[in-house]
Amino acid sequence: MLQLQSIHHVAIIGSDYPTSRAFYVNLLGLRVVAEHYRAERDSWKLDLALPSGEQIELFSFPAAPPRPTRPEAQGLRHLAFAVADVAGSKAWLEAQGVAVEPIRVDEYTGRRFTFLADPDGLPIELYEQPLQATRQIWQK
């Protein structure tokens, strides 16, 4: 039987590499693991890590088609990050000039969450999860 352990990485293709890189590294604070320019593809590949070990691979490709804008389109619906304080995160992002949706409450868990978009319109969710709950998940 297949026994998956965790999500290793999520891959994202950005339309403007410097803008996407700045968003994920400078604004969201992800750590750069590796960065490579692949001349044969005229493409960048940037490996980013979260403190818990999951990674995001940020790619650039010439003339990549845009993502469908409907939220119910097939494929990746959104990328969610756990944060200890949704309201504080929202306020900080808005102070940086990022548009953030109003905070909502998950009807099943009672936890707060909100959405913003990366430079290419990829929906990003911030889901409130106290640090202790995050540690308990990783220790299972």
C-alpha positions in Angstrom: 0.0 0.0 0.0 1.2 3.5 -0.9 1.9 5.5 2.3 2.3 9.2 1.5 4.0 11.2 4.2 3.4 14.8 3.3 3.3 17.3 0.4 6.8 17.8 -0.8 6.3 20.7 -3.1 3.8 22.7 -5.1 4.9 24.0 -8.6 3.9 27.4 -9.8 4.5 29.1 -13.2 4.8 32.8 -13.0 4.4 35.2 -16.0 7.1 37.6 -14.8 9.9 35.9 -12.9 11.3 38.9 -11.0 7.8 40.0 -9.8 6.9 36.5 -8.7 10.3 35.9 -7.1 9.9 39.2 -5.1 6.4 38.2 -4.0 7.3 34.8 -2.7 10.7 35.6 -1.3 10.5 39.3 -0.1 6.8 39.6 0.7 5.9 36.1 1.9 9.4 35.4 3.3 10.0 31.9 1.8 13.6 30.8 2.0 15.5 30.3 -1.3 16.9 26.7 -1.5 18.2 26.8 -5.1 17.9 29.0 -8.1 18.8 28.0 -11.7 18.5 29.6 -15.1 18.0 27.0 -17.8 19.2 28.6 -21.0 18.0 25.8 -23.2 14.4 26.6 -22.1 14.9 30.3 -21.4 13.4 29.4 -18.0 14.1 30.0 -14.3 13.5 27.4 -11.6 13.5 28.7 -8.0 13.1 26.2 -5.1 11.6 27.9 -2.0 11.1 26.4 1.4 8.7 27.0 4.3 9.9 26.6 7.9 8.1 23.2 8.1 10.0 21.8 5.1 7.5 21.9 2.3 8.7 23.5 -0.8 7.4 25.7 -3.7 9.0 25.4 -7.1 8.6 28.7 -9.0 9.1 28.4 -12.7 9.1 30.9 -15.6 8.4 29.8 -19.2 8.2 32.0 -22.2 4.6 32.5 -23.4 3.0 30.3 -20.8 -0.8 30.6 -21.1 -2.7 32.3 -18.3 -4.6 30.5 -15.6 -8.4 30.2 -16.0 -9.9 32.8 -13.8 -12.9 30.9 -12.6 -12.3 29.7 -9.0 -14.1 26.4 -9.8 -11.9 25.6 -12.9 -10.2 22.2 -12.8 -6.6 22.1 -11.5 -5.1 23.8 -8.5 -7.8 25.7 -6.7 -5.6 27.6 -4.3 -2.4 27.4 -2.2 -3.0 27.6 1.5 -0.5 28.6 4.2 -1.0 28.2 7.9 -0.5 31.3 10.0 -0.9 31.9 13.7 -2.7 35.2 13.3 -4.9 35.8 10.2 -5.9 39.4 11.2 -2.3 40.4 11.9 -1.1 38.8 8.6 -3.9 40.5 6.7 -3.0 43.9 8.2 0.7 43.5 7.4 0.0 42.5 3.8 -2.3 45.4 3.3 0.3 47.8 4.7 2.6 46.4 1.9 0.0 47.3 -0.7 -1.5 43.8 -1.1 -5.2 43.5 -1.6 -6.6 40.9 0.9 -10.2 39.7 1.1 -12.2 40.1 4.3 -11.6 37.5 6.9 -14.1 34.6 7.0 -14.6 31.7 9.4 -14.5 28.1 8.4 -18.0 26.8 9.2 -16.6 23.3 10.1 -13.5 24.2 12.2 -14.3 27.7 13.4 -10.9 28.8 12.2 -10.4 32.2 10.5 -9.1 32.5 6.9 -8.7 34.9 4.1 -7.5 35.0 0.5 -5.1 37.2 -1.5 -3.6 36.7 -5.0 0.0 36.3 -6.2 1.2 38.5 -9.1 -0.4 36.1 -11.6 -3.7 35.9 -9.8 -3.1 32.5 -8.1 -5.4 32.4 -5.1 -3.5 32.1 -1.8 -5.3 31.3 1.4 -4.0 32.2 4.8 -5.6 29.8 7.3 -5.3 30.5 11.0 -3.8 27.6 12.9 -2.1 28.2 16.2 1.6 27.3 16.3 0.9 24.5 18.8 -1.6 22.9 16.5 0.9 23.1 13.6 3.5 21.3 15.8 1.0 18.6 16.8 0.3 17.9 13.1 4.0 17.5 12.3 4.6 15.2 15.2 2.0 12.7 14.1 
